[in-house]
Amino acid sequence: MTASRATRLASLPASLAPRGLSRDEAAAYIGISPTKFAQLVDDGRMPKPKVIDGRRIWDRLMLDSFFAALPDSDGCANHNDVWSRAAL
């Protein structure tokens, strides 16, 4: 993390996570290497970044959504999503 990024993050309350993440931060957020994260983005299992003045930024909320859609170890996607099992 660059000094300017650290300075910007320090201005946020400790309880407020940043919304936009760099590739390395996004990879760390979901617990994988930047290389593996790039593979998941390329094959559509992770979201594409937003682009702000040429800088690629991943939306933390989109990461949460895509991560939740990944299959569990038993191969089921959204196995723990109570809303998908709710009666309409």
N, C-alpha and C positions, 0 to 999 in steps of 0.2 A: 504494500500500500504506500502510495506516495505521501510526502509530508502534507501537501495541500489536501489530499483526500482525508488524511487523518485529522487535519484541522477542521474540515467541514463536518466530519462525523462527530468530533468533539463538541460541536455547537448544538447537536441534537440531545434531547434528554436521554439518559441511559436506557429508559424503557421504550424508546422509539427506534425501531429498526429502520434503516434506510429503505426506500421503496425501490430505487434503481441500483443494480449491482453490476460490477464489471464481470467479465467472463470468469476470472479466477475466483471472485467472491461468490458468484452464482454456483460454480462447481463446489466450492467449500460448503456453501449453504445446504446443498443436497447430499454432501458427503462423498464426492468422487473427485478424481483428478480433472484438471482442465482439459486434458486430451480426451478422456472418456466423455466429458461434458460436450465437447465439440462433436464427437461422434453421435451422441444422442440428439443434438440440435440438427445435425445433417440428416439423420434418419426420421426426424419428426417426433421423437419421444420426449423432447424438450422444446420449449417455444423458441421461435426466432427472436432476435433482439429488436428493440426499438432503436432507431438511429437519431441521435441528436447532434447536429453539426458534425457529422462524420464519426461520432463516437457511438459504439455499440453498447447498449445498456439493457440488461434483463430485468423485467418487472418481477419483483419478489412474489407478488400475488399470483401471477401466471405460473411461476415456478411451482408454487404450492399446488395449483390446479393440475398441472402436468404430472407432478410427482404423485399426487393422489391417484391419477389414472393408470399409473404403472401397475402391472400385475404383481400380486403377492407371490410368495414362494410356491404356492399351490397353483399358480397360473391364472388366478381369478383377479380381474381388475375391479377396483372399487369394492373389494370384499368387506371392508369396514365402513362403507358409506351408508349410514342409516337412512339417508334420504332416498337412495335408490331402491331400498327395500320397503319404504313406507307405502301403505295402501292409499290409493287416490280416491 
